């Protein structure tokens, strides 16, 4: 289906979802949150999609934040619903079961940083900027920023960015673990495409198991997490992909995975 604020494009097994509100620096309003939630649900259900790229339209911003003009008029009850809608979207991305790569060419602030942190890999241009500036508006992050930032970068960095509300460049974001890779602006599209293609060619069930083990097993104690990993490891032996992957290795050829 067509969306007003999200563009959907397929290239082989890679689906690209682009937030398309460049005149608003791709700010997230309630309509855009709903469209992204549906677009990711469709990607999850489509077996032809092996990897997803999340991008923002234009040169200036990945997503510059939530739409302040809409937020300004919310009641506390409406704000709670808005926060929960944003958190549901971020959680659905994190738990998609397929790898999601964020392409970050410019500002990723507030809700935009929260959106990027929900993705599994984040590739940024050297021109990208990151921050949680909600405190400057008399607010706190509402789409999971306090929680995911603390898990990615540690409590000290989360407190610094959220309390001061200042932005950081891509190089510092990489040092903190917020960004997976930083590249020159002219290399961003090629790098994202290479990473997405590699993911799309990999074993889908194995990648889903890795995502579960890291993101869900990693939230438990070490003993529970290790058992989570063992169960996922054992389940992989029931797949055709495991037979194909190990067989291809022994036969010295490239594996072709079908997600079975």
N, C-alpha and C positions, 0 to 999 in steps of 0.2 A: 504494500500500500504506500501511497505518497504521503509525506509529512510536510508540514509548513516550515519547520525549523531544523530538520535533520535531513541530510542527503545520504543516500545509500547507494554504494557502488561495489560491484563484485569484480575481482580480477583473479580468475582461477578459483582457488579455495580460500582466498583472502577477501573478507568483506571490510570495506571502509565505511565508517559512520562519521559524518562531519557535522558538527554543530554549525548551523548556517544562519547566524545573526551578526554578520560583521559590522553592521551599523551600530550595534549594541555591544561590540567587542565579545560577541557570543555569550552574553550573560544568560544565566539560567533562570528562566521564569517557570511558573507551574506547567505551562503548556509544553515547554521544552523538556522538562523532567519527565512528563508523561510520555512524550514521543521517544525519548531515549530509552525509557524503561521498556516500551513495547518493541523498539528496534533491537534491543539486546535479547529480549525473549525470543524474537523471531530468529536471531542468529543462533541462539542456543538450540532451537528445535530443528534447524536446517542441517542435515547431515553433510551437505555439500560444503558447508563453511567449516574450515579447520582452524582459522585464526582470524582475529578481528583487529583492525587498526581504528583508533579513535582520534579524531583530528578536529581542529577548529578552522573555520573559513577565514580567509584574509591573511595578511602578513603580521598584524599587530598582536593578536591574542589567540592562544589556545582556547581558554575560557577565562575571562577577566573577573569572574565571580558570579554571585547570585544577582538577580535583577533588583537593584536597590529601589527603583521607582515603584516596583510592585510591592516590595517588602515594606516600604514606608507606611502603607495603609493597612497592614495586617493587624488583627487583634491577637492577643496571646494564644487563643485557641487556634486561630488560623496559622499563626507562626509555628505552633506545635505540629500541625498537620503538614505544613511546608517542610519542616525539618525531617519529619518521618518519611515523607515522599522522597526527599533527597537521600536519606540514609538507606531506604529500600533500593533505590537505584544503585548506589555505591556497593551495597552488599550483593546485589544481583550481578554486577560486573565482576566483583571479586570471586564469586562462587559460580561463575558461568560454566565452568568445566572445560573451557577452551581458552587458550592464551589470548590476552588482550594487550596490545601495544599502544601506548599513548605517544602521539607525534606532537611535540611541543615546540612551536616556533617562536612564541612570544610570551605574553603575560599568562601565568597560571596562578591566579590569586583567589583567595577565599574558596568559594565553591569550585573554582577551576583547579586549584591545587588539590582539593579533596577529591575531585573527579580523577585527576591524574594518579593520585595515590591509590585509588581503587583498582587501577590497571596493574597488570602483572609485570610489565616492563615499561620503562619510561625513557624515551630517547628525545633529547633536547638539543636545540640549536644553542650555540654560544650566546645568542641574543636573548634567550629565554630568561624570565624572571619569575620567582616563586615567593609566595607569602600568604600569611593568614592575618589580614589586616582588620578583622572584624572588631577588635577592641577600639579602633579609631571611630567606629560607628556606634559605640556603646553596646556592642553585641559580643557574643562568643561564637566560635565556629558551630555550625548546626548540621553539617552533612558528614560528620565523622572525623573532622580535622584534629580534634584533641586526641582522639584514640589512635588513628592510623599514623599520625605524625610521631607520636610517642613510640609506637611499635617500630617504625622505620628508622627514626633518627635518634631515639632515646628521649628520656624525660627532660633533660637539660635543654636540648635543642627545641623540643616542643614548647617548653615554657618560654624560652627566649623569643621564638617567632610569634607565639600567640599573645604574650604579654606586651611586647614592644610593637607588634604590628608592622614591622618593617619588612621589606622584601630583600631577597638574596639573589645573587646571580646563579647561573647554571653550574659554574665551577664549584661554588660552595655547596649547592644542592647535591652535587655528585659526591663530595666529601662526606656529607651527612647521610648518604645512602638513599636520598629522596629520588635521585635520578640514576638510571642504569648506565647511560652513556651520553656524553656530550660531543657534538660534532659541529663542524663549520656549517653555517647556514646553507651553503650551496650543496652540502653533502647530506642534508637531512632526509630528503625524499628517497635518495638511493639507499641510504642506510636503513631506513624504516622498511623499505621494500625488501631488502635482503634478509633482514631479521624475520619479517612476516612470512616470506617465502620458505625460509628454513623451518619455521614453526609449522607451516601448512604441510610440509613434506614429511614431518615427523609422525611418530605413532600416536594417534589421538587418544587411545585408552591409557597409554603410559603417561602422556601429558596430563590427562585428567587425574590420574593417580598421584602424580607429583604435586599438582595444585592442591589436592585434598590433603596430602600428607604435610605439606609446608604450611598451608593457610589454616587448616582446622586442627590437624594433629599438633602443629606448632603452638597452638593456644593452650594445650594441656601440659601436664607435668611430663618430664622426660620419659618416665616409664610408660605412661599411656601413649605418648607420641611415638615411641619406638614400637609399641605393639600395633599402633595404627599403621606404621610403615611396613611392618612384617605382613600384616593382612593384605595391604595393597600390593606388596611384592609377590605374595602367593597368588593373588587373583590374576596378576599379569600372566602367569603360567597357563591360564585357561584360555588365552587369546591366540587367535591366528597371527596377530601382529608379532607376538613373541617368537613364534615358530619362524615367521618370515625374517625377523631381524636377526635372530641367532643363525638361521640357515644362510642368510646372505653374508654374514660375517665369515662363516666357515667356508663358503664358496667364493669368497673374495669378489662379491658383486654389490651393487647398490640395492638397498632394500626398498620395496614398494609397499607401503602400509595402507590398509583399507578400513581400519577402525573396527575390526571384528576379532 
